[in-house]
């Protein structure tokens, strides 16, 4: 049995209009879906990474109370020398995005960008959405903090995190300036090795 339509009848006209709507609608879906995918490739959405404000981890100090001002000054000077002889910083990194980030490494950079240090022991394989990781009392190389005397020397550096973002399928670096509290995102090319 063969099913045939009379295209000049009302039901033939309805079938032709329905077929046209489906064809044109499908074309729009393909065009707009492709345009969205192309826009995501050309300009991927930035991940949402947040840094907890870095601070200099306090150095344990010993101070004996005396009634001799000279002894108090000597003890204070000794404690200050001990504090300035090393620098340990603490900060948080939080994934505030909706998808996980992977292979997260972090470190610090001098403000002029000449020297960078990676905290090798702090590598996070997967940081799920909404989770955070804490760096507590990590050591900064002496050459990077030599000559600094501020009470919070942690503010003298820029803090970075490098990772692969699952939502965009791209590698990123986010840089945090604790003085301005600004984040700067940069997409990394595949050729840039991750520490």
C-alpha positions as CSV (number, residue, x, y, z in Angstrom):
1,X,0.0,0.0,0.0
2,X,1.4,3.4,-0.9
3,X,0.6,6.5,1.1
4,X,0.2,9.6,-1.0
5,X,-0.7,13.2,-0.3
6,X,-2.5,15.6,-2.3
7,X,-0.3,18.6,-1.8
8,X,-3.0,21.0,-2.8
9,X,-5.3,19.7,0.0
10,X,-5.4,21.2,3.5
11,X,-3.6,18.2,5.1
12,X,-0.8,18.3,2.5
13,X,-0.3,22.0,3.2
14,X,-0.1,21.4,7.0
15,X,2.5,18.6,6.4
16,X,4.6,20.9,4.2
17,X,4.4,23.8,6.7
18,X,5.4,21.5,9.6
19,X,8.3,20.1,7.6
20,X,9.5,23.6,6.8
21,X,9.2,24.7,10.4
22,X,11.2,21.6,11.6
23,X,13.9,22.2,8.9
24,X,14.3,25.9,9.6
25,X,14.1,25.4,13.4
26,X,16.8,22.7,13.2
27,X,19.0,25.0,11.1
28,X,18.7,27.7,13.8
29,X,19.6,25.3,16.5
30,X,22.7,24.2,14.6
31,X,23.7,27.8,13.8
32,X,23.2,29.2,17.4
33,X,24.6,26.1,19.1
34,X,27.7,26.2,16.8
35,X,28.0,29.9,17.5
36,X,27.9,29.3,21.3
37,X,30.5,26.6,21.0
38,X,32.7,28.8,18.7
39,X,32.4,31.7,21.2
40,X,33.4,29.3,24.1
41,X,36.5,28.2,22.1
42,X,37.5,31.7,21.1
43,X,36.7,33.4,24.4
44,X,36.2,30.8,27.1
45,X,34.4,31.7,30.3
46,X,36.9,32.5,33.1
47,X,36.9,30.1,36.1
48,X,36.1,31.5,39.5
49,X,39.1,31.2,41.8
50,X,39.4,33.1,45.0
51,X,42.4,33.8,47.2
52,X,42.2,34.2,51.0
53,X,44.3,37.2,52.0
54,X,47.9,36.2,52.4
55,X,49.6,36.9,55.7
56,X,53.0,36.5,57.2
57,X,52.9,33.5,59.6
58,X,54.0,34.7,63.1
59,X,57.4,33.6,64.4
60,X,57.3,32.3,68.0
61,X,59.0,35.0,70.1
62,X,60.5,34.7,73.6
63,X,60.5,37.8,75.7
64,X,61.4,38.0,79.4
65,X,59.9,41.0,81.3
66,X,62.5,43.0,83.0
67,X,62.8,46.4,84.5
68,X,65.9,47.2,82.4
69,X,65.0,49.1,79.2
70,X,68.3,48.2,77.6
71,X,67.6,44.5,78.1
72,X,64.1,45.0,76.7
73,X,65.6,46.6,73.6
74,X,68.2,43.8,73.2
75,X,65.5,41.2,73.4
76,X,63.3,43.0,71.0
77,X,66.2,43.4,68.5
78,X,66.9,39.6,68.8
79,X,63.3,38.7,68.2
80,X,63.2,41.0,65.2
81,X,66.4,39.4,63.8
82,X,64.8,36.0,64.2
83,X,61.6,37.1,62.5
84,X,63.5,38.7,59.5
85,X,65.8,35.6,59.1
86,X,62.9,33.6,57.5
87,X,59.5,34.2,56.0
88,X,56.6,31.8,56.1
89,X,53.2,32.8,54.5
90,X,49.7,31.4,54.8
91,X,46.8,31.8,52.4
92,X,43.7,30.0,51.0
93,X,42.7,29.2,47.4
94,X,39.0,28.5,46.8
95,X,37.2,27.2,43.7
96,X,34.0,29.3,43.6
97,X,33.1,28.0,40.1
98,X,30.5,25.4,39.2
99,X,33.0,22.8,38.0
100,X,36.2,21.2,39.3
101,X,39.7,22.5,38.5
102,X,42.6,20.0,38.1
103,X,46.3,19.9,38.5
104,X,46.4,23.0,40.6
105,X,49.9,24.4,41.5
106,X,50.6,27.6,43.3
107,X,53.4,29.9,44.2
108,X,54.6,33.5,44.6
109,X,56.2,36.0,42.2
110,X,58.1,39.2,43.0
111,X,56.2,42.4,42.1
112,X,58.4,43.2,39.2
113,X,58.1,39.6,37.9
114,X,61.8,38.8,37.9
115,X,61.7,36.0,40.4
116,X,59.1,33.2,40.9
117,X,58.8,30.4,43.4
118,X,56.6,27.4,43.3
119,X,55.4,25.7,46.5
120,X,56.3,22.2,45.2
121,X,54.7,20.3,48.0
122,X,51.4,21.9,47.5
123,X,49.9,20.3,44.4
124,X,46.1,19.6,44.3
125,X,45.0,16.9,41.8
126,X,41.3,17.9,41.8
127,X,39.8,20.9,43.6
128,X,36.0,20.4,43.4
129,X,33.5,23.2,43.0
130,X,33.1,25.0,46.3
131,X,36.2,23.5,47.9
132,X,39.3,25.2,49.2
133,X,42.9,24.4,49.9
134,X,45.0,26.0,52.5
135,X,48.7,26.8,52.4
136,X,49.8,27.1,56.0
137,X,53.2,28.5,56.9
138,X,55.0,27.7,53.6
139,X,58.6,28.9,53.4
140,X,59.6,31.7,51.0
141,X,63.2,31.5,49.8
142,X,65.5,33.9,51.6
143,X,66.7,35.7,48.4
144,X,63.1,36.7,47.8
145,X,62.5,38.5,51.1
146,X,66.0,39.7,51.8
147,X,65.9,43.3,53.1
148,X,62.2,43.4,53.8
149,X,61.2,44.6,57.2
150,X,57.5,45.3,57.1
151,X,55.2,43.7,59.7
152,X,53.4,41.8,57.0
153,X,56.0,41.0,54.3
154,X,53.5,38.7,52.6
155,X,52.0,41.8,50.9
156,X,55.2,42.3,49.0
157,X,54.5,39.4,46.6
158,X,52.0,38.4,43.9
159,X,50.3,35.0,44.4
160,X,49.4,32.7,41.5
161,X,47.6,29.5,40.8
162,X,47.9,27.4,37.6
163,X,45.3,24.8,36.7
164,X,43.2,23.0,34.1
165,X,39.6,24.1,34.2
166,X,37.1,21.4,33.3
167,X,34.3,23.8,32.2
168,X,36.4,25.6,29.5
169,X,38.8,22.7,28.8
170,X,41.7,25.2,29.0
171,X,44.7,25.8,31.2
172,X,44.7,29.0,33.2
173,X,46.8,31.1,35.5
174,X,45.2,33.4,38.0
175,X,47.3,36.1,39.7
176,X,46.3,37.8,43.0
177,X,47.7,41.1,44.2
178,X,47.0,41.3,48.0
179,X,47.5,45.1,48.0
180,X,44.9,46.0,45.3
181,X,43.0,42.7,46.0
182,X,42.6,42.2,42.2
183,X,42.6,39.0,40.3
184,X,44.1,38.7,36.8
185,X,43.3,35.7,34.6
186,X,45.5,34.5,31.8
187,X,44.8,31.5,29.5
188,X,47.9,29.4,29.1
189,X,49.0,27.7,26.0
190,X,49.6,23.9,26.0
191,X,53.3,24.5,25.4
192,X,53.7,26.1,28.8
193,X,54.8,23.4,31.3
194,X,53.1,23.1,34.6
195,X,55.4,22.8,37.6
